[in-house]
Amino acid sequence: MTDTINLIKLCVGAEAVQDLLDWQKTPRAHGPDGLPRHVTRMWPKRAEELLNGGSLYWVFKGQVLARQRILRLDEVTGGDGITRCGIVLDPDVVLTRAAPRRPFQGWRYLRPEDAPADLPAGRMQEDALPEDLDRALAEIGVL
C-alpha cells in the first residue's frame, strides 16, 4: 500500500487566500483541460505518494491557510524548450487552520501528521480574523 505525502509551497505574490482564488480564475492559471495548475521546475520524486490523496498546502504571509488536492502531474514544456512539472489541482480550495511557517524556496514535502487540519465546514464562510490576532493564536496553538 502506498503512503500519502503532501507538498507545501509559498503562494508568491498573494497576501490572502482570495488572491489565490482570483488568480485561479484567470486563463493563465489553467492547463489545457481547464483545471488549475502550478508549474514548477522540479519533478517530485515521491509522485506516487502525492497522487495517493496528497494536497498542495499554500503559505500566505508566513501562515498555511489553504490547500488543494493534487489530481495529477503533467509534463509541461515551456517556450524555452525546458520540460517542467505541472501540478494539476482540484479547483476547490479548502481553508485550513492557520499554521505558522517560515519562508523557504520552492516546495517541500509535508507529512499528513504535520499538515494543519481543514477548517470545520461551518467556518469556511466566516470572515477571517485580523492577521495579527490570527498569527498570535496560531503561534500559541489555539487555532
C-alpha positions as CSV (number, residue, x, y, z in Angstrom):
1,M,0.0,0.0,0.0
2,T,1.3,3.4,-0.9
3,D,1.5,6.1,1.8
4,T,0.3,9.7,1.2
5,I,2.5,12.8,1.2
6,N,1.6,16.4,0.6
7,L,3.5,19.4,-0.7
8,I,3.8,22.8,0.9
9,K,4.6,26.0,-1.1
10,L,4.7,29.7,-0.6
11,C,1.9,31.4,-2.5
12,V,4.2,34.0,-4.0
13,G,2.6,37.3,-4.9
14,A,-0.5,36.6,-2.8
15,E,-1.3,38.1,0.5
16,A,-4.5,36.3,1.2
17,V,-6.4,33.2,0.0
18,Q,-8.7,35.5,-2.0
19,D,-5.6,36.4,-4.2
20,L,-5.1,32.7,-5.0
21,L,-8.8,32.3,-5.8
22,D,-8.7,35.4,-8.1
23,W,-5.5,34.2,-9.9
24,Q,-7.0,30.7,-10.4
25,K,-10.0,32.3,-12.2
26,T,-7.6,33.6,-15.0
27,P,-6.9,31.6,-18.1
28,R,-3.1,31.7,-17.4
29,A,-3.6,29.6,-14.2
30,H,-5.2,26.7,-16.1
31,G,-3.9,23.8,-18.1
32,P,-5.5,22.8,-21.5
33,D,-8.2,20.9,-19.6
34,G,-9.3,24.0,-17.7
35,L,-8.1,22.8,-14.3
36,P,-5.8,25.0,-12.2
37,R,-2.2,24.0,-12.2
38,H,1.1,25.2,-10.8
39,V,4.1,24.7,-12.9
40,T,7.4,24.1,-11.1
41,R,10.9,23.4,-12.2
42,M,11.4,20.2,-10.3
43,W,9.5,16.9,-10.7
44,P,8.6,15.4,-7.3
45,K,10.4,12.1,-6.7
46,R,7.6,11.0,-4.5
47,A,4.9,11.4,-7.2
48,E,3.1,8.1,-6.4
49,E,2.6,9.2,-2.8
50,L,1.4,12.7,-3.9
51,L,-1.1,11.1,-6.2
52,N,-2.5,8.9,-3.4
53,G,-4.6,11.7,-1.9
54,G,-2.0,14.4,-1.4
55,S,-2.6,18.1,-1.4
56,L,-0.7,21.2,-2.1
57,Y,-0.7,23.4,1.1
58,W,-0.4,27.1,0.4
59,V,1.5,29.5,2.7
60,F,0.4,33.2,2.7
61,K,2.5,35.8,4.6
62,G,4.0,33.2,6.9
63,Q,0.9,31.0,7.5
64,V,-0.5,28.0,5.9
65,L,-4.2,28.9,5.2
66,A,-5.4,26.7,2.4
67,R,-4.9,23.5,0.4
68,Q,-5.8,22.0,-2.9
69,R,-5.9,18.3,-3.7
70,I,-3.3,17.2,-6.3
71,L,-5.1,15.4,-9.1
72,R,-2.1,14.6,-11.3
73,L,1.4,15.7,-12.5
74,D,1.7,16.7,-16.2
75,E,4.8,17.4,-18.3
76,V,4.8,21.0,-19.4
77,T,7.3,22.2,-22.0
78,G,7.9,25.9,-21.8
79,G,8.7,28.3,-24.7
80,D,12.3,27.8,-23.8
81,G,12.0,24.0,-24.6
82,I,12.6,23.0,-20.9
83,T,10.3,20.3,-19.5
84,R,8.8,21.2,-16.2
85,C,6.2,19.7,-13.8
86,G,2.6,20.9,-14.0
87,I,0.9,20.1,-10.6
88,V,-2.7,19.8,-11.6
89,L,-5.0,20.9,-8.8
90,D,-8.6,20.3,-7.7
91,P,-10.4,23.6,-8.4
92,D,-11.8,23.5,-4.8
93,V,-9.6,25.5,-2.4
94,V,-10.1,24.2,1.2
95,L,-9.4,26.6,4.0
96,T,-7.2,25.2,6.8
97,R,-6.5,26.2,10.4
98,A,-3.7,28.8,10.4
99,A,-0.3,27.3,10.9
100,P,2.9,29.4,11.1
101,R,5.6,28.6,8.5
102,R,9.0,30.2,7.9
103,P,9.9,31.3,4.4
104,F,11.6,28.7,2.1
105,Q,12.2,28.4,-1.6
106,G,10.4,26.1,-4.0
107,W,8.2,23.4,-2.4
108,R,8.8,20.9,0.4
109,Y,7.2,17.6,1.3
110,L,4.7,17.8,4.2
111,R,3.7,14.6,6.1
112,P,0.0,14.3,6.7
113,E,0.6,14.3,10.5
114,D,2.3,17.7,10.2
115,A,-0.4,19.3,8.0
116,P,-2.9,21.7,9.5
117,A,-6.4,20.5,9.8
118,D,-9.1,21.7,7.5
119,L,-11.5,24.3,9.0
120,P,-14.8,22.9,10.0
121,A,-17.4,23.1,7.2
122,G,-19.4,25.8,9.1
123,R,-16.4,28.0,9.4
124,M,-15.5,28.1,5.7
125,Q,-17.7,31.2,5.1
126,E,-16.6,33.2,8.2
127,D,-14.7,36.4,7.9
128,A,-11.0,36.0,8.6
129,L,-9.7,37.2,12.0
130,P,-7.4,40.2,11.9
131,E,-4.0,39.0,10.7
132,D,-2.1,39.8,14.0
133,L,-4.7,38.0,16.1
134,D,-4.8,35.0,13.8
135,R,-1.0,34.7,13.8
136,A,-0.8,35.1,17.6
137,L,-3.5,32.4,18.2
138,A,-1.8,30.0,15.8
139,E,1.6,30.5,17.5
140,I,0.2,29.6,20.9
141,G,-1.7,26.6,19.4
142,V,-5.2,27.9,19.9
143,L,-6.1,27.8,16.2
